[in-house]
Amino acid sequence: MSAGAAAEIPERRHAPRFAVALPVELQGRRAVTRDISVTGVYINTDIPFSLGEPVRPTLVLEYAFPGLPVRLHCQGQVVRVERHQGNVGVAVAITDYRMEPQGTSGPVH
């Protein structure tokens, strides 16, 4: 494929992505984000996922508020799986979320 052909591939993303490594809790295990947007998240993990599988990652925003970590509980669906060197990259389309400061009993809106 030539460089010109690659430039003709349409962009499928609906929102800008931001490269950021955040801790993620996923199925009782720890993982890390590669990038995030308002509509999705890419997670590097060792958990095998299947395309279309529902997923509930929790992003840990350690520095959102000084001294008060925030958990972003998400619901979504796996839209892409990339296997590489024993790890898995999972693109998740977020369908719902809620924020909850650690140590509180209710969500933040």
N, C-alpha and C positions, 0 to 999 in steps of 0.2 A: 504494500500500500504506500503510495506516495504521500508526501507532506500535504499536498493540495487536497488529496482525497480525505485525509484525516480532518482537515478543516471544514469539510462539508457535512460531517456528522452532526446532526442537530443536538443541542443541549436539552437534556430531559429534566434537569433540576428545575424545581419551581421556586426555589428561594436560594439566596446566597449561602454558601457554606463557610464556616469558620474553623480553621485548624486549631483544635484545642484538645489536650489530653486530660480528661476528667475521669476520676474513679467511677466505676459502674458496678452496681450489685445486680447480678443476673443469675437466676435459678440457684440462689444460695452461694454463689461464687463471685469472685472479683474479676473485673475486666477493665478495659480502658477505652475511651472514645478516641477516634482519630480526627473526626470532625463532626460538627453539629450545625443544624439550621432550625428555623422555626417549624419545619415540616418533617424533619427526620434526623437520624443520628447514625453514624457508622461506628461500629464497635469491633475492636480486636479482642478475640476470646479464644479459648480452647474448646468451647462447647459446640458440638455439631448442630447446625440448624438446617431446616429445609425451607425452600422457597414457599412463601405463603403462610408459614407457621406464625401463629399469634405469639407475641412476646411481651414481657412486662419488665423492662429495665428500669432501674432507679439510679439516676445520676446524682452524685454527691457533690454539691456546690459548696466546697469547704470555706471559701472566702466571700460568699455572697453578702453576708453581714458580719462585721467584726465580732468574733467570739461566738457566732451562732450559725453553725453549718446548716444548710438547707438541702433537703432531699426533694428531687424532682421525680415523682413517681409517674412513669409513662406506660401507656398501652399502645401497642402498634402491631405491625405485620412485617415479616421479613420480605423484602423486595429484591434482594440480591445477596448471594453467598459467594465468597471468594476463598478458596482453600490455598494456603501457601505455607510451606515448611512446618507442618504440624499445627498450625494455627488456622483460625477461621476469621475472615472479615465479614461482618454482617451489616448490611444496610437495612435500616428499619424506618418505615413510614410511620410517623407518630399520629395516632388517631384520637388520643385523649391524654391529658396529664393533669396532675395537681401538685402543688408545692407545699412542703411541710417543713417548718423549722424543726431541727432536732430538739427534743426535750419539751415539745408542746403537744397538745392533744388534738389540734385541729389544723386544717389546711389553710394556706394563704391564698387569697384570691387577688 
